[in-house]
Amino acid sequence: MAVLRFLYSPAGRVVRVVVGIGLIVASASLGGWWWLLALVGLLPVATGVLDICTLGPLFGRPLSGRRFRETAGQR
């Protein structure tokens, strides 16, 4: 699946971290109950930094990005 290959790639990790930081910044600027959006933003930041993909196991792929790239022949 092309989406999973992208999410496991280094570029996919960067995109996840940037999107997560964007959600956190947006929630900080909006204030009020929007802080809950910051909690949602923590998930893509954490998965990008830790090199894991939470969608992988749903499709029978490993959780670890390193293991996925090894099995897929990527570096």
VODREN-722318 format. One record per residue (C-alpha): residue in three letters; x, y, z. Coordinates in Angstrom, 3 decimals. Example, Ala and Ser with C-alpha at 12.3 -4.5 7.8 and 13.67 -1.06 7.14 Angstrom:
BEGIN
<pt><rest>ALA</rest><x>12.300</x><y>-4.500</y><z>7.800</z></pt>
<pt><rest>SER</rest><x>13.670</x><y>-1.060</y><z>7.140</z></pt>
//
This chain:
BEGIN
<pt><rest>MET</rest><x>0.000</x><y>0.000</y><z>0.000</z></pt>
<pt><rest>ALA</rest><x>1.537</x><y>3.296</y><z>-1.123</z></pt>
<pt><rest>VAL</rest><x>0.262</x><y>5.306</y><z>1.839</z></pt>
<pt><rest>LEU</rest><x>1.954</x><y>2.982</y><z>4.313</z></pt>
<pt><rest>ARG</rest><x>5.214</x><y>3.086</y><z>2.357</z></pt>
<pt><rest>PHE</rest><x>5.118</x><y>6.874</y><z>2.576</z></pt>
<pt><rest>LEU</rest><x>4.266</x><y>6.906</y><z>6.296</z></pt>
<pt><rest>TYR</rest><x>7.167</x><y>4.551</y><z>7.033</z></pt>
<pt><rest>SER</rest><x>9.601</x><y>6.603</y><z>4.922</z></pt>
<pt><rest>PRO</rest><x>11.827</x><y>9.346</y><z>6.385</z></pt>
<pt><rest>ALA</rest><x>9.750</x><y>11.957</y><z>4.520</z></pt>
<pt><rest>GLY</rest><x>6.591</x><y>10.513</y><z>6.062</z></pt>
<pt><rest>ARG</rest><x>8.121</x><y>10.800</y><z>9.514</z></pt>
<pt><rest>VAL</rest><x>8.942</x><y>14.468</y><z>8.903</z></pt>
<pt><rest>VAL</rest><x>5.405</x><y>15.161</y><z>7.649</z></pt>
<pt><rest>ARG</rest><x>3.894</x><y>13.513</y><z>10.735</z></pt>
<pt><rest>VAL</rest><x>6.065</x><y>15.579</y><z>13.080</z></pt>
<pt><rest>VAL</rest><x>5.283</x><y>18.818</y><z>11.218</z></pt>
<pt><rest>VAL</rest><x>1.532</x><y>18.109</y><z>11.194</z></pt>
<pt><rest>GLY</rest><x>1.597</x><y>17.262</y><z>14.893</z></pt>
<pt><rest>ILE</rest><x>3.486</x><y>20.445</y><z>15.751</z></pt>
<pt><rest>GLY</rest><x>1.028</x><y>22.394</y><z>13.609</z></pt>
<pt><rest>LEU</rest><x>-1.895</x><y>20.966</y><z>15.586</z></pt>
<pt><rest>ILE</rest><x>-0.198</x><y>21.829</y><z>18.867</z></pt>
<pt><rest>VAL</rest><x>0.557</x><y>25.399</y><z>17.753</z></pt>
<pt><rest>ALA</rest><x>-2.988</x><y>25.855</y><z>16.436</z></pt>
<pt><rest>SER</rest><x>-4.476</x><y>24.675</y><z>19.718</z></pt>
<pt><rest>ALA</rest><x>-2.209</x><y>27.015</y><z>21.697</z></pt>
<pt><rest>SER</rest><x>-3.236</x><y>29.996</y><z>19.593</z></pt>
<pt><rest>LEU</rest><x>-6.971</x><y>29.215</y><z>19.749</z></pt>
<pt><rest>GLY</rest><x>-7.079</x><y>28.712</y><z>23.527</z></pt>
<pt><rest>GLY</rest><x>-10.130</x><y>27.508</y><z>25.417</z></pt>
<pt><rest>TRP</rest><x>-11.079</x><y>23.880</y><z>24.900</z></pt>
<pt><rest>TRP</rest><x>-8.920</x><y>23.741</y><z>21.790</z></pt>
<pt><rest>TRP</rest><x>-6.094</x><y>22.474</y><z>24.018</z></pt>
<pt><rest>LEU</rest><x>-7.578</x><y>19.027</y><z>23.393</z></pt>
<pt><rest>LEU</rest><x>-6.294</x><y>19.404</y><z>19.843</z></pt>
<pt><rest>ALA</rest><x>-2.781</x><y>19.542</y><z>21.300</z></pt>
<pt><rest>LEU</rest><x>-3.321</x><y>16.078</y><z>22.774</z></pt>
<pt><rest>VAL</rest><x>-4.272</x><y>14.817</y><z>19.321</z></pt>
<pt><rest>GLY</rest><x>-1.158</x><y>16.518</y><z>17.913</z></pt>
<pt><rest>LEU</rest><x>1.071</x><y>14.596</y><z>20.301</z></pt>
<pt><rest>LEU</rest><x>0.315</x><y>11.295</y><z>18.541</z></pt>
<pt><rest>PRO</rest><x>1.835</x><y>12.157</y><z>15.136</z></pt>
<pt><rest>VAL</rest><x>4.798</x><y>13.848</y><z>16.824</z></pt>
<pt><rest>ALA</rest><x>5.470</x><y>10.789</y><z>18.983</z></pt>
<pt><rest>THR</rest><x>5.076</x><y>8.291</y><z>16.137</z></pt>
<pt><rest>GLY</rest><x>7.345</x><y>10.320</y><z>13.876</z></pt>
<pt><rest>VAL</rest><x>10.058</x><y>10.738</y><z>16.484</z></pt>
<pt><rest>LEU</rest><x>9.903</x><y>7.088</y><z>17.620</z></pt>
<pt><rest>ASP</rest><x>9.773</x><y>5.773</y><z>14.007</z></pt>
<pt><rest>ILE</rest><x>6.596</x><y>3.778</y><z>14.461</z></pt>
<pt><rest>CYS</rest><x>3.408</x><y>3.699</y><z>12.435</z></pt>
<pt><rest>THR</rest><x>0.222</x><y>2.923</y><z>14.335</z></pt>
<pt><rest>LEU</rest><x>-1.607</x><y>2.047</y><z>11.106</z></pt>
<pt><rest>GLY</rest><x>0.878</x><y>-0.674</y><z>10.159</z></pt>
<pt><rest>PRO</rest><x>-0.460</x><y>-3.457</y><z>12.401</z></pt>
<pt><rest>LEU</rest><x>-3.981</x><y>-2.838</y><z>11.089</z></pt>
<pt><rest>PHE</rest><x>-2.704</x><y>-3.935</y><z>7.666</z></pt>
<pt><rest>GLY</rest><x>-0.480</x><y>-6.780</y><z>8.876</z></pt>
<pt><rest>ARG</rest><x>2.724</x><y>-4.707</y><z>8.827</z></pt>
<pt><rest>PRO</rest><x>5.181</x><y>-4.253</y><z>11.690</z></pt>
<pt><rest>LEU</rest><x>4.820</x><y>-1.328</y><z>14.093</z></pt>
<pt><rest>SER</rest><x>8.490</x><y>-0.414</y><z>13.759</z></pt>
<pt><rest>GLY</rest><x>9.508</x><y>1.675</y><z>10.760</z></pt>
<pt><rest>ARG</rest><x>12.983</x><y>0.114</y><z>10.731</z></pt>
<pt><rest>ARG</rest><x>11.524</x><y>-3.401</y><z>10.538</z></pt>
<pt><rest>PHE</rest><x>9.153</x><y>-2.369</y><z>7.754</z></pt>
<pt><rest>ARG</rest><x>11.978</x><y>-0.883</y><z>5.678</z></pt>
<pt><rest>GLU</rest><x>14.077</x><y>-4.033</y><z>6.209</z></pt>
<pt><rest>THR</rest><x>11.266</x><y>-6.320</y><z>5.042</z></pt>
<pt><rest>ALA</rest><x>10.335</x><y>-4.008</y><z>2.150</z></pt>
<pt><rest>GLY</rest><x>13.925</x><y>-3.737</y><z>0.939</z></pt>
<pt><rest>GLN</rest><x>14.099</x><y>-0.029</y><z>1.664</z></pt>
<pt><rest>ARG</rest><x>16.830</x><y>1.766</y><z>3.493</z></pt>
//
